[in-house]
Amino acid sequence: MEQTTIRTSAGVILHGLKERGVDKIFMVSGTDYAAFIEEKVRDPSLPDFVVVPHEITAASMALGYSLAGKLGVVAVHTIPGTLNALGVISNAFTSRVPLLVLAGRSPYTEEGSPASRNLRIHWTQEARDQGELGRQYTKWDFEIRDPCQTSTALSRAVQIALSEPRGPVYLTVPREVSIKEARSNQVTMSPYEPGPSRKSIGEAERLISESEKPVIIAWRAGRRREWYDALQRFAEKLGAPVLNYVGEVVNYPSKGKLALDRLDLREADLLIVVESEVPWIPKRVKVNSPVIKIDVEPSHSYIPYYGFRCDVCIQSTPLALDELQIKGKDRWTEEIEERVRRQREEKTVEVTRFQSSQKVHPRLLSWYVSQLHSTIVNEYPFNPRYGDFEFGQYFGDLAEGYLGWALGAGLGIKMGSDRDVIITTGDGSFIFGVPEAFYYVAASYSLPVMVVIYDNGGWLASAEAVEEVFPEGLAKAKKVFPGADFKRYNIGETVKAFGGYFKLAESPDEVKAALNEGWHNVKKGNISVVQVIVEKVR
């Protein structure tokens, strides 16, 4: 531990983040951030404050920044800011995305300090336990009680956020503490991750050698480049199909010879589940074969009730796949490659049929969007099986299912990587994403992205739930779902107030023209929103 300059506690945090490579803080500031603002004015080289006018957008941008390979940091205002950001934080927790959440705390003194309470809300915004608000969805939380704790608390926060399973941490900074002097110390706390045992590797090798029709089920096994490469090497050496080759992320190339859309799991005599908490739906699929699970936390202990089989549980990153000594299953591989070839032919025929329709099928829209060859940030409606993806080109379906994250995350990925980004979202999730806050940031920071709204007139998942639970019910027969159906408005048109492009499309020909025009507008440096009226199907 090496002592350096004496600064305010806020200054120690900002300099500590800078030393760790953090260059941006997504901020919704309040009266709790006076010291941070003063430090930034004193030293403009500190991380940039990206001003975001809503916590859902700010937390989502930080999440997207992490998905782009950096550490996302979001600064929220005491209790109200924490509550607004909590849904996105829960997405980060369940999908294992690292996130550092800085939260102010209402001043704890009534007088005696320049930072003491001076507004009515400083009394009413104090909670008995502020960290408890999000404790189920953070890996760690801590309130800095004394300036001498600042450096160590920051080091610990970053270490825990970046250690597998990764996730959000919550660091609270009272205003009185933020203005006091603190020593800036270099405290080394490196991130860590689990590795496989020799015993579990041996048991997995035995099951694989005894199998004839193994199947790989992934979900977020491609979160990191080295994981993605390990899974591809393993799959192609074994010759087993990869289900969910595009899941929450791209796990295996879309054009890979083993990228299979679907398979009856009763055919398999071994399932190899890699980074997937829900590999099948037990209500619909009965699994009788052995299961090998490779996961940084195979029990998913944050889920209270969890009944999935696991004959060999390997607590490790997907790099454990490189340690398995295996031989290829040639006959099975040939059969799978033929199925993959046929499924591609069938999709080509299907797309041609959709193009001749008067209505827009969501799968056709997914195919059209894919032709723009961009990084896709998807909140439910886009079907990744109709795209052509490799590592890092798709992010979607965060595990908690908190809606509204995609708009901000798309901006965070754009800012963190400067990739071309298209955000696909349903009409309901678009509204949840606080569009005006999204437009404000995109315009203010010159982040040209395109949003494609799949407008199916409501919450399709809610309507489908009615059909699932009441298959002979009246709602299904009448196709009327009160509480799930929307009135239709041109919800994307408000982008024009921020100088953006908007187009409503209702037919396949209109869609193709609108997407091309909108994408051209993005290439010119502007925001585009294309709202497409789609059929109420998947």
N, C-alpha and C positions, 0 to 999 in steps of 0.2 A: 504494500500500500504506500503510495507516494503522494505527499501533500503538495498541492499547487496553490493557486490564487484563492484569496478569500473573496467571496461574492455573496449576493443575497441567495437565499434558498432557491428562488425562481431562476436566478442566473446559473446556479449549479445544475439545475435540471436541463436548462436550454443548452449549456455548454456540454453537458454529459451526453445529450442526444446527438449533438453535432459530432462529438468525438466517436460516436457509434455509427456514424454514416447517415443519420436521419437528417434529411434536408427540408422536410415539410411537416407542418402540424396543421391538421384540418380543424378549424376553430370556430366555435360559437361562443364568443366571450361574454362575460358578465362582470359584475362588480368585483368578483374574486380574482380577476386576472390583471389587476393594476401593476403588480410587480413584474409580471411577464412582459407586459407592453413596454414598461420603462426599460427593461433590459434589452429588448429588441431595438428600441430607438438608440440606446447607447452603443449597441454593436449590431449593425445591419447584417453581419456575416452569419449570425445565428440562423437556425432553421426558419424558412419562410412561414409566415402565418397565412394560410389559405382561408380567407373569410368565407364561411358558408352559412347562409341564413336559415338553416334548420338542421337539427341534430340527426334526423334520419339520413339526410343527404351527406352530412359531415362524416358520420360513422361509416356510411356505405362507401364514401370515397376512401377513407382510411383502409377499409376492408379490401377494396379494389387495389389500392397501392400495395398491400401485402400480397395479393394474388399476382401482382406484377413482379414480385420477387424482392420487395423492400419491406421494411417494418412500418406499418401504418400506425400513425399516432393521431388520436382525436382528443381535443380539449373541449369538455362540456361544462355547462354552468350549473353547479351545485345539484340540488335535487331535481328541479324541472328538466335540466339538460340530461341528467342520468336517465330519468324515466323516458324521455323521448328517444334516447339512443339505445335503450335496453333491448328492443326487438332485434336490431341489427347485431348487437353484442351477442345475443343468443344464437343468431345464425353463425357468427364466427366461432362460438364455443362448440356447437354441435358439428360444424364442418372443419374444425381444427385449423382455423386461420389465425395466425398470430396478430394481436392487436394490443396496443398500449393505450388505455383510456385514462387520461388525466382529468380529474374532476376537482373543481374548487369546492371549498366547504364554507358555509356561512361563518362569519367571524364568531369566535367563541367568547370574546370579551365585550362588555358593554362600554367600557371606557379604559383609558390608560395606554392606548396604543393608537398610532395613526391609522391602523387597520381595524380598529374596533367598529362595532355596529353603528351605522349611520342612516339606515333605511328600515322601514317597517318590516320588509320581507326578510331582513337579517335575523329576526326572531322566528318568523313562521317557516322559513326554509331550513331550519335546523332539524335534523332527524336524530332519533335516539341511536340509530346505528345505520349510517349512510351506506356502508359497504354491504349491509344485509340486503339492500334492494336488489342487487344483481348477483348475490353470492352463488346461486344455483347455476349461473351462466358465466362465471369467471373462474380461472384457475387459481387466482390469488388476489387478495385485496389488502390494502394497508393505508392507514392514515399517518402521515408524517407528523409526529407530535413535537419533535424538537429539531432545529436546523441541523444538528450534528448527524441526524439519521439520513439526510437527503441523498448523499452519494450512494450509500449502501442500499437504500431502498430502491433507487433507480436501477442499480446494477442487478439487484434481485428481480425486479420487475421484468427487465429485458431478458434475463436468463430464463425465467419461467415461461415467458411468452414464446420464446424461440425453441424451447425443449419439447421433444415429442412425448405425448401428443401436444402439438402446438395449440395456442388459443389465446383468448383475451385476458388481460390483467387490469386491475383497477387501482389507481394510485390517487389518493385524496390529499390535497394540499390546502390547509387552512390559510386564510389571508394573513393572519398574524405571523405564521411561520414563513410564508413566502417572502416577506419583506426583511426578515432578519438575516444577519450575516451567517454564512456557513462555509466550511472549508470544502473545496472541490478536491476530492480524493479519487484516484484511479483504483477502483476495487475490481479485480479480475474475477468474474463469475461466468465461465463459459457454458453455453447450452450443451445439452446431452441428449442421447437417444438410446433406446434399448436394442439389444442384439440377441440372436437366437442361442439356445443351448444346444450342445452337441447331441443330447438325447433326443430333443424334439426334431432335429434335422434328420437323425437316423430313422426315427419313426415315420417321418414324412417320406423319406426316400423309399422305405419298404412299401408303403401304401401306393406310391406312384409306380414302382416296379411291378406291383401285382395288378395294376389297373390296365384295362384295354381301351376304355373310352373316358379319359379324364376331361373335365371341363373347368375352365378358369372363369370365375366371376369377380369382376373388379367394380370399383365405384370411384375412389379418389386415389388410385394407385399411381396416377400420373401427375400428382401434385408437384413433384420435384423432378427435374430433368433426369437425375440419376435413377430415380425410381422408375420412370417411364422406360428408360433404356433397359433396365434390368428385367422388367416385365416382358418387353418385346423379345429380348434374347431368350428368356425362359420359354415363352409361348412357342416360338419358332423352333427351338431345339426339341421341345416335347411334341409339338405338332397338335396342340389342343386348341379348341376354339376359345375366343375371348368374348364373353357376354358382357354387355355394357362397355364395349370398347370406347365409346364416349358416354361417360356417366356424369358425375359432377364436374369432371375434367376429362381431357383426352387421355385415355389409358393405353391405347394401342392405335396405330394409324388406321384411319377409315378405309384406306385402300389396301390394307394388309390382307394377306391371303387367309387369315384366320378370324377376320372381323365379322362375326356372326350376329345377326339381329336377334334371333330367338331360337330356342331349342327346348324340347320337352325334357325336363331334368330327370325324368324316369329313365331316359336312355343312358344317362351317365352312370358309371360305376365308381366315380370319385369326383368330388367337387373341391376345387382349390380356390378359396375365397380370399381375396387380397384387398385390404382396406375397404371393406363394405360392411356396414352395420346391419343392413336389411338385404341379404342376398336373394331372398325369394319371399313370397307372401304365403305363409303356411295355410291360410284359408283356401288358397287356390292350388297350391303345389304341395305334394307329399314327397319328401326326400327320404330315400331309403339307403342311399350310398354313404360311405364315410365322407367326412368333411375335414379338410385341412384349412385352418384359418391362419393367415399371416397379417398381423395388425400391430400397430404400436401400442394398442390397448384392446386386446381381443375380446374382453368381457363387456366392453362398452358400459362400464359401471355407472355412468351417469343416468342410464336408462333403468328405471325402477324394476320393470318386469320385462324379462328377455329370455326367450326359450329356444334359441337357435342351437342346433347340434354343432359340436366341435370335438372331433375325435383327437385331433392333434392341434393344439393352440400354440402358435409360435409368436411370442411377443417380440416383434422386431419391425423395422422398416422393411419395405419390399426388397431391399438389398439382400435379404436372406435368400431370395430366389437364386442368386448367383452361387450360393454355397451348396445347393442341392445337386447331387450327382445323378443325372437322369439319362435315359435313352429315349429316342423318338418312338412314337406310335404310328408307324407309317400307314397302315391300312385306315386307321381312324382319320389321319391327316388328309388322305386322299378324298375321303367321303366329305369331310368338312369343307375342303377347298371347292368341291363341286357344289355344295350347298351355297357357299358364298357367291360363286359365279352365277347360280340361278337367281339368288335373291337380288343381285344387281340388275339382271335382265328384267325381273319382275318390276322393280322400281322404275326402270326406264319406261316400260309399258304403262305403268300406273300414272306417271307424270304426264305422258302424252294424252292419256284419257282425261286427266284433270284439266289440261289446257283447253280442251274442247267444250268444257262446261261453261255455263253462264255464271255460276257462283265460284267463289274462291275457296278451295279446300285448304285447310291449314298446312297439310303436307306439301302441297304445291307451293305455297308461300315460303315454306322452309327451303324448298329446293331453289326457288328464285333468289332468296336472300343469300344462300350458299354460293351462288354464282358470282357474287361480288368479292369473294376471297378475302374476307376480313376476319378479325378476331370477334367472336360472338359472345356477348354477355346475355344470358337467357334467363328469364323468369317465367318458366312453365311452357309457353305455347310452341316455341320453336322445337322441331323434331331433329335432333342431331344426326339421326340415321340417314338423313337426306343431304348431308354435307360431306365435305372432303377435308378432314382435319388431321393435323399432326400436333406434336407437343405444344401446349400453351396457346392454342387457337380457339379454345372453347371453355367457358365457365358457366355453370348453371345449377339449378335445383339444390340450393343450400339446404342442409338437413333439417333445420328447425322449421322452415317453411314460413318464416316471417316475411310478409310481402312488402315490396317497395324498395328493396335493396339494389336492384339492377341499375337504375338510372345513375345513382351516385357511384356505384362500383365501376360502371363503364367509364365514368370520368376519371376515377382513381387509376384504373388500368391505363387509360390514355395518358394521364399525367406521368405515371410511373414508367412507361415504356415507349411512349410515342408511337404505338401501333395504330393501324386503322381499326376503328371499333364500331360495331353495330350492336345496339341494344335492342333485344326483342322482348316484348312484354305484352301481357293481356291488358284489356281495357281497365279491369279492376286494379291490377297491380300497378299500372301506370299512374292511376290517381293516388294510390298509397305512396308512391315515390316522391311526392311533393314536387310536381313539375316546375313550378315557378322558381323554387330554390335551385333545382337542377339547371334551368335555363340561365339563371343569374350567374352561376359559377361557370358554366360552359362559355357564356359570352364574355364574362369579365376576365377569364384567364385564357381565352382563345383556345378552347378545346373542341374542335369540330368533330362531332360524332353524329351518327344517324340512329334515330329511334324508329322501330317498326312496331306499331300497335296491332296486335291480333284482336280485332274487335268482334267478339262473339256475343255481345249484348248481355254480359253478366258474369257471374262466377260459375264457370262450367263444372268445376269440381264439386260444388255444392249441389248442382242439379244431378250430376252423376251419382252422388251419394244417395239421393232420394231413389233413383232407379235401382241402385244396388240393394238398398235396405227394403224397398217396397217394389219388387219387380212386377207385381200384378196391380200396383196402385193406380189411383185416379190421376195423380200428377203426371206419371209417366204416360198414361193413355192420352191425356189432354195436351201433353208437352207444355204445361204451365207450371212454373216454379216460383211462386211468390216468395220474396226474400232473397232470391238468387238472380232474378232477371233485372236488367237495367233499362231505363229509357236511353235512347241513343242520341248523343250529341257529338259535335266535332271537337272532342276533348283535346286533340293535339294542336288545335288552331292557335292557342295562346302563344305558341312559339314565335308567331309573327311580331308580338310586342317586343321581342328581343332580337329582331332582325333575322329570324330564321325562316326556313322554307317549310311549307306545309302542303300536303296533298291528301285528299280522301280518294280511295280507290275501291271499286266494288266488283270488277270483273278481272279475269286473268290478264287481258290486254292492258287495262288501266294500271294494274299492279306493276307489270313489267316496265311500263313507261315511267311510272311514278318513282320506282326504286332507282332506275337509271338516272333520272333527273335529280332526285334527292342526293344520290351518291356523288354526282357531278358537283352539286352545291357544297357537299362536305369537302371535296378535294379543293374547292376554292376558299376553304377556311370558315365555313358557316355551319350552323346546326341545321339538321333536317329532321322532320317528323313525317312519316308516312303512316296514315291510319287506314287499315284495310278491313273491310267488312268480310268476315270469314264465316263459313258454316259452323254450326254448333256441334262439331265432332273433333276427335283427336287426329 
